[in-house]
Amino acid sequence: MPKTLKDEIIEQVDLLPPPQQRSVLDFARGLRTPPGAPGRELLRFAGSIDPADLEAISRAMQEGSEKTEPNGW
């Protein structure tokens, strides 16, 4: 019977010493949690950028996205 992916992962983790097993566990848990702050923590910043600055940023982004560099990526 073919091994499942889960079985293969468990088999490989069993071969590791405990400190490395802890690293694998921490990594796996990190994959489940998106990086960054929850949105509710960012609400305090809402409205903190001046509307004129936002307009300038928006214009710069639009102008910059229309340019190409022949030797660029």
mmJSON file of the N, C-alpha and C atoms, coordinates in Angstrom:
{"data_MODEL":{"atom_site":{
"group_PDB":["ATOM","ATOM","ATOM","ATOM","ATOM","ATOM","ATOM","ATOM","ATOM","ATOM","ATOM","ATOM","ATOM","ATOM","ATOM","ATOM","ATOM","ATOM","ATOM","ATOM","ATOM","ATOM","ATOM","ATOM","ATOM","ATOM","ATOM","ATOM","ATOM","ATOM","ATOM","ATOM","ATOM","ATOM","ATOM","ATOM","ATOM","ATOM","ATOM","ATOM","ATOM","ATOM","ATOM","ATOM","ATOM","ATOM","ATOM","ATOM","ATOM","ATOM","ATOM","ATOM","ATOM","ATOM","ATOM","ATOM","ATOM","ATOM","ATOM","ATOM","ATOM","ATOM","ATOM","ATOM","ATOM","ATOM","ATOM","ATOM","ATOM","ATOM","ATOM","ATOM","ATOM","ATOM","ATOM","ATOM","ATOM","ATOM","ATOM","ATOM","ATOM","ATOM","ATOM","ATOM","ATOM","ATOM","ATOM","ATOM","ATOM","ATOM","ATOM","ATOM","ATOM","ATOM","ATOM","ATOM","ATOM","ATOM","ATOM","ATOM","ATOM","ATOM","ATOM","ATOM","ATOM","ATOM","ATOM","ATOM","ATOM","ATOM","ATOM","ATOM","ATOM","ATOM","ATOM","ATOM","ATOM","ATOM","ATOM","ATOM","ATOM","ATOM","ATOM","ATOM","ATOM","ATOM","ATOM","ATOM","ATOM","ATOM","ATOM","ATOM","ATOM","ATOM","ATOM","ATOM","ATOM","ATOM","ATOM","ATOM","ATOM","ATOM","ATOM","ATOM","ATOM","ATOM","ATOM","ATOM","ATOM","ATOM","ATOM","ATOM","ATOM","ATOM","ATOM","ATOM","ATOM","ATOM","ATOM","ATOM","ATOM","ATOM","ATOM","ATOM","ATOM","ATOM","ATOM","ATOM","ATOM","ATOM","ATOM","ATOM","ATOM","ATOM","ATOM","ATOM","ATOM","ATOM","ATOM","ATOM","ATOM","ATOM","ATOM","ATOM","ATOM","ATOM","ATOM","ATOM","ATOM","ATOM","ATOM","ATOM","ATOM","ATOM","ATOM","ATOM","ATOM","ATOM","ATOM","ATOM","ATOM","ATOM","ATOM","ATOM","ATOM","ATOM","ATOM","ATOM","ATOM","ATOM","ATOM","ATOM","ATOM","ATOM","ATOM","ATOM","ATOM","ATOM","ATOM"],
"id":[1,2,3,4,5,6,7,8,9,10,11,12,13,14,15,16,17,18,19,20,21,22,23,24,25,26,27,28,29,30,31,32,33,34,35,36,37,38,39,40,41,42,43,44,45,46,47,48,49,50,51,52,53,54,55,56,57,58,59,60,61,62,63,64,65,66,67,68,69,70,71,72,73,74,75,76,77,78,79,80,81,82,83,84,85,86,87,88,89,90,91,92,93,94,95,96,97,98,99,100,101,102,103,104,105,106,107,108,109,110,111,112,113,114,115,116,117,118,119,120,121,122,123,124,125,126,127,128,129,130,131,132,133,134,135,136,137,138,139,140,141,142,143,144,145,146,147,148,149,150,151,152,153,154,155,156,157,158,159,160,161,162,163,164,165,166,167,168,169,170,171,172,173,174,175,176,177,178,179,180,181,182,183,184,185,186,187,188,189,190,191,192,193,194,195,196,197,198,199,200,201,202,203,204,205,206,207,208,209,210,211,212,213,214,215,216,217,218,219],
"type_symbol":["N","C","C","N","C","C","N","C","C","N","C","C","N","C","C","N","C","C","N","C","C","N","C","C","N","C","C","N","C","C","N","C","C","N","C","C","N","C","C","N","C","C","N","C","C","N","C","C","N","C","C","N","C","C","N","C","C","N","C","C","N","C","C","N","C","C","N","C","C","N","C","C","N","C","C","N","C","C","N","C","C","N","C","C","N","C","C","N","C","C","N","C","C","N","C","C","N","C","C","N","C","C","N","C","C","N","C","C","N","C","C","N","C","C","N","C","C","N","C","C","N","C","C","N","C","C","N","C","C","N","C","C","N","C","C","N","C","C","N","C","C","N","C","C","N","C","C","N","C","C","N","C","C","N","C","C","N","C","C","N","C","C","N","C","C","N","C","C","N","C","C","N","C","C","N","C","C","N","C","C","N","C","C","N","C","C","N","C","C","N","C","C","N","C","C","N","C","C","N","C","C","N","C","C","N","C","C","N","C","C","N","C","C","N","C","C","N","C","C"],
"label_atom_id":["N","CA","C","N","CA","C","N","CA","C","N","CA","C","N","CA","C","N","CA","C","N","CA","C","N","CA","C","N","CA","C","N","CA","C","N","CA","C","N","CA","C","N","CA","C","N","CA","C","N","CA","C","N","CA","C","N","CA","C","N","CA","C","N","CA","C","N","CA","C","N","CA","C","N","CA","C","N","CA","C","N","CA","C","N","CA","C","N","CA","C","N","CA","C","N","CA","C","N","CA","C","N","CA","C","N","CA","C","N","CA","C","N","CA","C","N","CA","C","N","CA","C","N","CA","C","N","CA","C","N","CA","C","N","CA","C","N","CA","C","N","CA","C","N","CA","C","N","CA","C","N","CA","C","N","CA","C","N","CA","C","N","CA","C","N","CA","C","N","CA","C","N","CA","C","N","CA","C","N","CA","C","N","CA","C","N","CA","C","N","CA","C","N","CA","C","N","CA","C","N","CA","C","N","CA","C","N","CA","C","N","CA","C","N","CA","C","N","CA","C","N","CA","C","N","CA","C","N","CA","C","N","CA","C","N","CA","C","N","CA","C","N","CA","C","N","CA","C","N","CA","C","N","CA","C"],
"label_alt_id":[null,null,null,null,null,null,null,null,null,null,null,null,null,null,null,null,null,null,null,null,null,null,null,null,null,null,null,null,null,null,null,null,null,null,null,null,null,null,null,null,null,null,null,null,null,null,null,null,null,null,null,null,null,null,null,null,null,null,null,null,null,null,null,null,null,null,null,null,null,null,null,null,null,null,null,null,null,null,null,null,null,null,null,null,null,null,null,null,null,null,null,null,null,null,null,null,null,null,null,null,null,null,null,null,null,null,null,null,null,null,null,null,null,null,null,null,null,null,null,null,null,null,null,null,null,null,null,null,null,null,null,null,null,null,null,null,null,null,null,null,null,null,null,null,null,null,null,null,null,null,null,null,null,null,null,null,null,null,null,null,null,null,null,null,null,null,null,null,null,null,null,null,null,null,null,null,null,null,null,null,null,null,null,null,null,null,null,null,null,null,null,null,null,null,null,null,null,null,null,null,null,null,null,null,null,null,null,null,null,null,null,null,null,null,null,null,null,null,null],
"label_comp_id":["MET","MET","MET","PRO","PRO","PRO","LYS","LYS","LYS","THR","THR","THR","LEU","LEU","LEU","LYS","LYS","LYS","ASP","ASP","ASP","GLU","GLU","GLU","ILE","ILE","ILE","ILE","ILE","ILE","GLU","GLU","GLU","GLN","GLN","GLN","VAL","VAL","VAL","ASP","ASP","ASP","LEU","LEU","LEU","LEU","LEU","LEU","PRO","PRO","PRO","PRO","PRO","PRO","PRO","PRO","PRO","GLN","GLN","GLN","GLN","GLN","GLN","ARG","ARG","ARG","SER","SER","SER","VAL","VAL","VAL","LEU","LEU","LEU","ASP","ASP","ASP","PHE","PHE","PHE","ALA","ALA","ALA","ARG","ARG","ARG","GLY","GLY","GLY","LEU","LEU","LEU","ARG","ARG","ARG","THR","THR","THR","PRO","PRO","PRO","PRO","PRO","PRO","GLY","GLY","GLY","ALA","ALA","ALA","PRO","PRO","PRO","GLY","GLY","GLY","ARG","ARG","ARG","GLU","GLU","GLU","LEU","LEU","LEU","LEU","LEU","LEU","ARG","ARG","ARG","PHE","PHE","PHE","ALA","ALA","ALA","GLY","GLY","GLY","SER","SER","SER","ILE","ILE","ILE","ASP","ASP","ASP","PRO","PRO","PRO","ALA","ALA","ALA","ASP","ASP","ASP","LEU","LEU","LEU","GLU","GLU","GLU","ALA","ALA","ALA","ILE","ILE","ILE","SER","SER","SER","ARG","ARG","ARG","ALA","ALA","ALA","MET","MET","MET","GLN","GLN","GLN","GLU","GLU","GLU","GLY","GLY","GLY","SER","SER","SER","GLU","GLU","GLU","LYS","LYS","LYS","THR","THR","THR","GLU","GLU","GLU","PRO","PRO","PRO","ASN","ASN","ASN","GLY","GLY","GLY","TRP","TRP","TRP"],
"label_asym_id":["A","A","A","A","A","A","A","A","A","A","A","A","A","A","A","A","A","A","A","A","A","A","A","A","A","A","A","A","A","A","A","A","A","A","A","A","A","A","A","A","A","A","A","A","A","A","A","A","A","A","A","A","A","A","A","A","A","A","A","A","A","A","A","A","A","A","A","A","A","A","A","A","A","A","A","A","A","A","A","A","A","A","A","A","A","A","A","A","A","A","A","A","A","A","A","A","A","A","A","A","A","A","A","A","A","A","A","A","A","A","A","A","A","A","A","A","A","A","A","A","A","A","A","A","A","A","A","A","A","A","A","A","A","A","A","A","A","A","A","A","A","A","A","A","A","A","A","A","A","A","A","A","A","A","A","A","A","A","A","A","A","A","A","A","A","A","A","A","A","A","A","A","A","A","A","A","A","A","A","A","A","A","A","A","A","A","A","A","A","A","A","A","A","A","A","A","A","A","A","A","A","A","A","A","A","A","A","A","A","A","A","A","A","A","A","A","A","A","A"],
"label_entity_id":["1","1","1","1","1","1","1","1","1","1","1","1","1","1","1","1","1","1","1","1","1","1","1","1","1","1","1","1","1","1","1","1","1","1","1","1","1","1","1","1","1","1","1","1","1","1","1","1","1","1","1","1","1","1","1","1","1","1","1","1","1","1","1","1","1","1","1","1","1","1","1","1","1","1","1","1","1","1","1","1","1","1","1","1","1","1","1","1","1","1","1","1","1","1","1","1","1","1","1","1","1","1","1","1","1","1","1","1","1","1","1","1","1","1","1","1","1","1","1","1","1","1","1","1","1","1","1","1","1","1","1","1","1","1","1","1","1","1","1","1","1","1","1","1","1","1","1","1","1","1","1","1","1","1","1","1","1","1","1","1","1","1","1","1","1","1","1","1","1","1","1","1","1","1","1","1","1","1","1","1","1","1","1","1","1","1","1","1","1","1","1","1","1","1","1","1","1","1","1","1","1","1","1","1","1","1","1","1","1","1","1","1","1","1","1","1","1","1","1"],
"label_seq_id":[1,1,1,2,2,2,3,3,3,4,4,4,5,5,5,6,6,6,7,7,7,8,8,8,9,9,9,10,10,10,11,11,11,12,12,12,13,13,13,14,14,14,15,15,15,16,16,16,17,17,17,18,18,18,19,19,19,20,20,20,21,21,21,22,22,22,23,23,23,24,24,24,25,25,25,26,26,26,27,27,27,28,28,28,29,29,29,30,30,30,31,31,31,32,32,32,33,33,33,34,34,34,35,35,35,36,36,36,37,37,37,38,38,38,39,39,39,40,40,40,41,41,41,42,42,42,43,43,43,44,44,44,45,45,45,46,46,46,47,47,47,48,48,48,49,49,49,50,50,50,51,51,51,52,52,52,53,53,53,54,54,54,55,55,55,56,56,56,57,57,57,58,58,58,59,59,59,60,60,60,61,61,61,62,62,62,63,63,63,64,64,64,65,65,65,66,66,66,67,67,67,68,68,68,69,69,69,70,70,70,71,71,71,72,72,72,73,73,73],
"pdbx_PDB_ins_code":[null,null,null,null,null,null,null,null,null,null,null,null,null,null,null,null,null,null,null,null,null,null,null,null,null,null,null,null,null,null,null,null,null,null,null,null,null,null,null,null,null,null,null,null,null,null,null,null,null,null,null,null,null,null,null,null,null,null,null,null,null,null,null,null,null,null,null,null,null,null,null,null,null,null,null,null,null,null,null,null,null,null,null,null,null,null,null,null,null,null,null,null,null,null,null,null,null,null,null,null,null,null,null,null,null,null,null,null,null,null,null,null,null,null,null,null,null,null,null,null,null,null,null,null,null,null,null,null,null,null,null,null,null,null,null,null,null,null,null,null,null,null,null,null,null,null,null,null,null,null,null,null,null,null,null,null,null,null,null,null,null,null,null,null,null,null,null,null,null,null,null,null,null,null,null,null,null,null,null,null,null,null,null,null,null,null,null,null,null,null,null,null,null,null,null,null,null,null,null,null,null,null,null,null,null,null,null,null,null,null,null,null,null,null,null,null,null,null,null],
"Cartn_x":[0.843,0.0,0.894,0.631,1.487,1.326,2.437,2.426,1.722,1.044,0.452,1.523,1.268,2.19,2.39,1.303,1.373,2.289,2.157,3.013,4.479,4.761,6.154,6.717,5.899,6.352,6.654,5.757,5.952,7.211,7.409,8.593,9.872,9.894,11.092,11.298,10.223,10.33,10.807,10.369,10.808,12.316,12.945,14.39,15.198,14.521,15.208,15.346,16.399,16.518,15.442,15.093,14.019,14.118,15.308,15.349,14.917,15.296,14.89,13.408,12.908,11.473,10.688,11.18,10.535,10.535,11.652,11.733,10.702,10.548,9.554,8.153,7.879,6.577,6.321,7.307,7.162,6.916,7.646,7.474,6.068,5.604,4.263,3.191,3.351,2.38,2.416,3.593,3.732,3.045,2.981,2.309,0.81,0.266,-1.175,-1.545,-0.605,-0.869,-0.332,-1.209,-0.7,0.195,1.258,2.146,1.471,1.949,1.436,0.465,-0.016,-0.926,-2.373,-3.244,-4.668,-5.183,-6.146,-6.695,-7.193,-7.779,-8.318,-7.222,-5.972,-4.871,-4.437,-4.807,-4.4,-5.43,-6.616,-7.681,-7.278,-6.387,-5.981,-5.268,-4.778,-4.083,-5.028,-6.27,-7.233,-7.365,-7.249,-7.392,-6.173,-5.063,-3.883,-3.029,-3.276,-2.519,-3.358,-2.74,-3.413,-3.947,-5.192,-5.766,-4.929,-4.304,-3.455,-2.246,-1.697,-0.573,-1.01,-2.196,-2.711,-2.873,-3.354,-3.51,-2.153,-1.156,0.19,0.781,0.576,1.063,0.381,-0.915,-1.673,-1.19,-0.984,-0.493,0.884,1.775,3.134,3.105,2.212,2.118,1.607,0.616,0.08,1.112,1.812,2.833,3.986,4.386,5.499,5.177,3.914,3.553,3.494,3.501,3.433,4.813,5.848,7.207,7.825,8.642,9.384,10.868,11.673,13.114,13.592,14.147,14.561,15.559,16.422,17.413,16.999,15.787,15.279,14.733,14.13,13.604,12.348],
"Cartn_y":[-1.17,0.0,1.24,2.215,3.407,4.276,4.887,5.763,7.073,7.608,8.932,9.979,11.171,12.273,12.446,12.328,12.456,11.377,10.144,9.055,9.337,9.852,10.16,11.271,12.278,13.377,12.846,12.051,11.487,10.625,9.838,8.974,9.81,10.893,11.736,12.483,12.967,13.688,12.747,11.501,10.523,10.299,10.553,10.354,11.532,12.633,13.832,13.824,14.474,14.631,15.62,15.55,16.399,17.897,18.513,19.951,20.245,19.367,19.563,19.227,18.279,17.996,19.233,19.919,21.14,22.195,22.298,23.257,22.945,21.665,21.256,21.621,21.359,21.691,23.195,23.988,25.441,25.926,25.335,25.695,25.356,24.142,23.722,24.626,24.989,25.9,27.266,27.711,28.999,29.022,27.886,27.818,28.041,27.699,27.849,29.266,30.046,31.395,32.389,33.188,34.157,35.183,35.618,36.603,37.966,38.766,40.116,40.263,41.462,41.785,41.607,41.199,41.127,42.525,42.588,43.864,44.727,44.115,44.905,45.699,45.206,45.935,47.131,47.14,48.218,49.333,49.113,50.11,51.457,51.449,52.715,53.63,53.063,53.869,54.413,53.98,54.419,55.937,56.544,57.987,58.779,58.13,58.852,59.432,59.022,59.576,60.694,61.832,62.984,62.639,62.996,62.679,63.197,64.354,64.887,63.977,63.44,62.505,61.221,60.745,59.536,59.746,60.919,61.236,61.26,61.851,61.91,60.514,59.677,58.289,57.55,57.709,57.036,57.472,58.79,59.298,58.724,58.717,58.204,56.731,55.966,54.538,54.341,55.128,54.999,55.401,56.484,56.941,55.943,55.407,54.46,53.137,52.741,51.44,51.475,52.676,52.786,52.804,52.928,53.001,51.611,51.398,50.142,50.452,49.552,49.693,48.607,49.014,48.012,46.984,47.402,46.479,45.928,46.222,45.736,44.336,43.87,42.511,42.495],
"Cartn_z":[0.0,0.0,0.0,-0.885,-0.941,0.309,0.697,1.863,1.517,2.497,2.319,2.597,2.171,2.439,3.945,4.68,6.139,6.729,6.24,6.724,6.436,5.253,4.899,5.775,6.043,6.912,8.305,8.841,10.184,10.22,9.184,9.116,9.15,8.402,8.361,9.676,10.271,11.538,12.643,12.612,13.612,13.581,12.448,12.322,12.882,13.175,13.659,15.18,15.691,17.142,17.632,18.92,19.456,19.132,19.194,18.872,17.426,16.508,15.12,14.932,15.694,15.639,16.088,17.122,17.603,16.495,15.756,14.65,13.575,13.267,12.265,12.755,14.022,14.591,14.523,14.913,14.871,13.438,12.493,11.085,10.607,10.926,10.502,11.104,12.351,12.982,12.31,11.934,11.26,9.905,9.25,7.957,8.095,9.236,9.469,9.848,10.327,10.799,9.781,9.177,8.202,8.893,8.205,8.811,8.91,9.814,9.953,11.109,11.247,12.342,11.885,12.788,12.444,12.103,11.218,10.79,11.927,12.946,14.053,14.767,14.702,15.331,14.49,13.224,12.329,12.229,12.796,12.704,13.295,14.258,14.887,13.895,12.78,11.773,10.702,10.705,9.691,9.725,8.559,8.448,8.85,9.136,9.612,8.489,7.242,6.116,5.491,5.305,4.729,3.329,3.022,1.701,0.533,0.675,-0.399,-0.62,0.462,0.34,-0.353,-0.011,-0.66,-2.163,-2.549,-3.967,-4.663,-4.019,-4.596,-4.737,-3.748,-3.803,-4.945,-5.056,-6.111,-7.492,-7.685,-8.966,-9.288,-8.302,-8.518,-8.896,-8.278,-8.598,-10.025,-10.413,-11.764,-12.805,-12.553,-13.501,-13.58,-12.44,-12.404,-13.063,-13.029,-13.593,-15.112,-15.702,-17.157,-17.785,-16.996,-17.514,-17.576,-18.585,-18.677,-18.792,-18.3,-18.427,-19.378,-20.521,-21.529,-20.985,-20.081,-19.524,-18.18,-17.75,-16.462,-16.585,-15.525,-15.514,-16.337],
"occupancy":[1.0,1.0,1.0,1.0,1.0,1.0,1.0,1.0,1.0,1.0,1.0,1.0,1.0,1.0,1.0,1.0,1.0,1.0,1.0,1.0,1.0,1.0,1.0,1.0,1.0,1.0,1.0,1.0,1.0,1.0,1.0,1.0,1.0,1.0,1.0,1.0,1.0,1.0,1.0,1.0,1.0,1.0,1.0,1.0,1.0,1.0,1.0,1.0,1.0,1.0,1.0,1.0,1.0,1.0,1.0,1.0,1.0,1.0,1.0,1.0,1.0,1.0,1.0,1.0,1.0,1.0,1.0,1.0,1.0,1.0,1.0,1.0,1.0,1.0,1.0,1.0,1.0,1.0,1.0,1.0,1.0,1.0,1.0,1.0,1.0,1.0,1.0,1.0,1.0,1.0,1.0,1.0,1.0,1.0,1.0,1.0,1.0,1.0,1.0,1.0,1.0,1.0,1.0,1.0,1.0,1.0,1.0,1.0,1.0,1.0,1.0,1.0,1.0,1.0,1.0,1.0,1.0,1.0,1.0,1.0,1.0,1.0,1.0,1.0,1.0,1.0,1.0,1.0,1.0,1.0,1.0,1.0,1.0,1.0,1.0,1.0,1.0,1.0,1.0,1.0,1.0,1.0,1.0,1.0,1.0,1.0,1.0,1.0,1.0,1.0,1.0,1.0,1.0,1.0,1.0,1.0,1.0,1.0,1.0,1.0,1.0,1.0,1.0,1.0,1.0,1.0,1.0,1.0,1.0,1.0,1.0,1.0,1.0,1.0,1.0,1.0,1.0,1.0,1.0,1.0,1.0,1.0,1.0,1.0,1.0,1.0,1.0,1.0,1.0,1.0,1.0,1.0,1.0,1.0,1.0,1.0,1.0,1.0,1.0,1.0,1.0,1.0,1.0,1.0,1.0,1.0,1.0,1.0,1.0,1.0,1.0,1.0,1.0,1.0,1.0,1.0,1.0,1.0,1.0],
"B_iso_or_equiv":[0.0,0.0,0.0,0.0,0.0,0.0,0.0,0.0,0.0,0.0,0.0,0.0,0.0,0.0,0.0,0.0,0.0,0.0,0.0,0.0,0.0,0.0,0.0,0.0,0.0,0.0,0.0,0.0,0.0,0.0,0.0,0.0,0.0,0.0,0.0,0.0,0.0,0.0,0.0,0.0,0.0,0.0,0.0,0.0,0.0,0.0,0.0,0.0,0.0,0.0,0.0,0.0,0.0,0.0,0.0,0.0,0.0,0.0,0.0,0.0,0.0,0.0,0.0,0.0,0.0,0.0,0.0,0.0,0.0,0.0,0.0,0.0,0.0,0.0,0.0,0.0,0.0,0.0,0.0,0.0,0.0,0.0,0.0,0.0,0.0,0.0,0.0,0.0,0.0,0.0,0.0,0.0,0.0,0.0,0.0,0.0,0.0,0.0,0.0,0.0,0.0,0.0,0.0,0.0,0.0,0.0,0.0,0.0,0.0,0.0,0.0,0.0,0.0,0.0,0.0,0.0,0.0,0.0,0.0,0.0,0.0,0.0,0.0,0.0,0.0,0.0,0.0,0.0,0.0,0.0,0.0,0.0,0.0,0.0,0.0,0.0,0.0,0.0,0.0,0.0,0.0,0.0,0.0,0.0,0.0,0.0,0.0,0.0,0.0,0.0,0.0,0.0,0.0,0.0,0.0,0.0,0.0,0.0,0.0,0.0,0.0,0.0,0.0,0.0,0.0,0.0,0.0,0.0,0.0,0.0,0.0,0.0,0.0,0.0,0.0,0.0,0.0,0.0,0.0,0.0,0.0,0.0,0.0,0.0,0.0,0.0,0.0,0.0,0.0,0.0,0.0,0.0,0.0,0.0,0.0,0.0,0.0,0.0,0.0,0.0,0.0,0.0,0.0,0.0,0.0,0.0,0.0,0.0,0.0,0.0,0.0,0.0,0.0,0.0,0.0,0.0,0.0,0.0,0.0],
"pdbx_formal_charge":[null,null,null,null,null,null,null,null,null,null,null,null,null,null,null,null,null,null,null,null,null,null,null,null,null,null,null,null,null,null,null,null,null,null,null,null,null,null,null,null,null,null,null,null,null,null,null,null,null,null,null,null,null,null,null,null,null,null,null,null,null,null,null,null,null,null,null,null,null,null,null,null,null,null,null,null,null,null,null,null,null,null,null,null,null,null,null,null,null,null,null,null,null,null,null,null,null,null,null,null,null,null,null,null,null,null,null,null,null,null,null,null,null,null,null,null,null,null,null,null,null,null,null,null,null,null,null,null,null,null,null,null,null,null,null,null,null,null,null,null,null,null,null,null,null,null,null,null,null,null,null,null,null,null,null,null,null,null,null,null,null,null,null,null,null,null,null,null,null,null,null,null,null,null,null,null,null,null,null,null,null,null,null,null,null,null,null,null,null,null,null,null,null,null,null,null,null,null,null,null,null,null,null,null,null,null,null,null,null,null,null,null,null,null,null,null,null,null,null],
"auth_seq_id":[1,1,1,2,2,2,3,3,3,4,4,4,5,5,5,6,6,6,7,7,7,8,8,8,9,9,9,10,10,10,11,11,11,12,12,12,13,13,13,14,14,14,15,15,15,16,16,16,17,17,17,18,18,18,19,19,19,20,20,20,21,21,21,22,22,22,23,23,23,24,24,24,25,25,25,26,26,26,27,27,27,28,28,28,29,29,29,30,30,30,31,31,31,32,32,32,33,33,33,34,34,34,35,35,35,36,36,36,37,37,37,38,38,38,39,39,39,40,40,40,41,41,41,42,42,42,43,43,43,44,44,44,45,45,45,46,46,46,47,47,47,48,48,48,49,49,49,50,50,50,51,51,51,52,52,52,53,53,53,54,54,54,55,55,55,56,56,56,57,57,57,58,58,58,59,59,59,60,60,60,61,61,61,62,62,62,63,63,63,64,64,64,65,65,65,66,66,66,67,67,67,68,68,68,69,69,69,70,70,70,71,71,71,72,72,72,73,73,73],
"auth_comp_id":["MET","MET","MET","PRO","PRO","PRO","LYS","LYS","LYS","THR","THR","THR","LEU","LEU","LEU","LYS","LYS","LYS","ASP","ASP","ASP","GLU","GLU","GLU","ILE","ILE","ILE","ILE","ILE","ILE","GLU","GLU","GLU","GLN","GLN","GLN","VAL","VAL","VAL","ASP","ASP","ASP","LEU","LEU","LEU","LEU","LEU","LEU","PRO","PRO","PRO","PRO","PRO","PRO","PRO","PRO","PRO","GLN","GLN","GLN","GLN","GLN","GLN","ARG","ARG","ARG","SER","SER","SER","VAL","VAL","VAL","LEU","LEU","LEU","ASP","ASP","ASP","PHE","PHE","PHE","ALA","ALA","ALA","ARG","ARG","ARG","GLY","GLY","GLY","LEU","LEU","LEU","ARG","ARG","ARG","THR","THR","THR","PRO","PRO","PRO","PRO","PRO","PRO","GLY","GLY","GLY","ALA","ALA","ALA","PRO","PRO","PRO","GLY","GLY","GLY","ARG","ARG","ARG","GLU","GLU","GLU","LEU","LEU","LEU","LEU","LEU","LEU","ARG","ARG","ARG","PHE","PHE","PHE","ALA","ALA","ALA","GLY","GLY","GLY","SER","SER","SER","ILE","ILE","ILE","ASP","ASP","ASP","PRO","PRO","PRO","ALA","ALA","ALA","ASP","ASP","ASP","LEU","LEU","LEU","GLU","GLU","GLU","ALA","ALA","ALA","ILE","ILE","ILE","SER","SER","SER","ARG","ARG","ARG","ALA","ALA","ALA","MET","MET","MET","GLN","GLN","GLN","GLU","GLU","GLU","GLY","GLY","GLY","SER","SER","SER","GLU","GLU","GLU","LYS","LYS","LYS","THR","THR","THR","GLU","GLU","GLU","PRO","PRO","PRO","ASN","ASN","ASN","GLY","GLY","GLY","TRP","TRP","TRP"],
"auth_asym_id":["A","A","A","A","A","A","A","A","A","A","A","A","A","A","A","A","A","A","A","A","A","A","A","A","A","A","A","A","A","A","A","A","A","A","A","A","A","A","A","A","A","A","A","A","A","A","A","A","A","A","A","A","A","A","A","A","A","A","A","A","A","A","A","A","A","A","A","A","A","A","A","A","A","A","A","A","A","A","A","A","A","A","A","A","A","A","A","A","A","A","A","A","A","A","A","A","A","A","A","A","A","A","A","A","A","A","A","A","A","A","A","A","A","A","A","A","A","A","A","A","A","A","A","A","A","A","A","A","A","A","A","A","A","A","A","A","A","A","A","A","A","A","A","A","A","A","A","A","A","A","A","A","A","A","A","A","A","A","A","A","A","A","A","A","A","A","A","A","A","A","A","A","A","A","A","A","A","A","A","A","A","A","A","A","A","A","A","A","A","A","A","A","A","A","A","A","A","A","A","A","A","A","A","A","A","A","A","A","A","A","A","A","A","A","A","A","A","A","A"],
"auth_atom_id":["N","CA","C","N","CA","C","N","CA","C","N","CA","C","N","CA","C","N","CA","C","N","CA","C","N","CA","C","N","CA","C","N","CA","C","N","CA","C","N","CA","C","N","CA","C","N","CA","C","N","CA","C","N","CA","C","N","CA","C","N","CA","C","N","CA","C","N","CA","C","N","CA","C","N","CA","C","N","CA","C","N","CA","C","N","CA","C","N","CA","C","N","CA","C","N","CA","C","N","CA","C","N","CA","C","N","CA","C","N","CA","C","N","CA","C","N","CA","C","N","CA","C","N","CA","C","N","CA","C","N","CA","C","N","CA","C","N","CA","C","N","CA","C","N","CA","C","N","CA","C","N","CA","C","N","CA","C","N","CA","C","N","CA","C","N","CA","C","N","CA","C","N","CA","C","N","CA","C","N","CA","C","N","CA","C","N","CA","C","N","CA","C","N","CA","C","N","CA","C","N","CA","C","N","CA","C","N","CA","C","N","CA","C","N","CA","C","N","CA","C","N","CA","C","N","CA","C","N","CA","C","N","CA","C","N","CA","C","N","CA","C","N","CA","C","N","CA","C","N","CA","C","N","CA","C"],
"pdbx_PDB_model_num":[1,1,1,1,1,1,1,1,1,1,1,1,1,1,1,1,1,1,1,1,1,1,1,1,1,1,1,1,1,1,1,1,1,1,1,1,1,1,1,1,1,1,1,1,1,1,1,1,1,1,1,1,1,1,1,1,1,1,1,1,1,1,1,1,1,1,1,1,1,1,1,1,1,1,1,1,1,1,1,1,1,1,1,1,1,1,1,1,1,1,1,1,1,1,1,1,1,1,1,1,1,1,1,1,1,1,1,1,1,1,1,1,1,1,1,1,1,1,1,1,1,1,1,1,1,1,1,1,1,1,1,1,1,1,1,1,1,1,1,1,1,1,1,1,1,1,1,1,1,1,1,1,1,1,1,1,1,1,1,1,1,1,1,1,1,1,1,1,1,1,1,1,1,1,1,1,1,1,1,1,1,1,1,1,1,1,1,1,1,1,1,1,1,1,1,1,1,1,1,1,1,1,1,1,1,1,1,1,1,1,1,1,1,1,1,1,1,1,1]
}}}
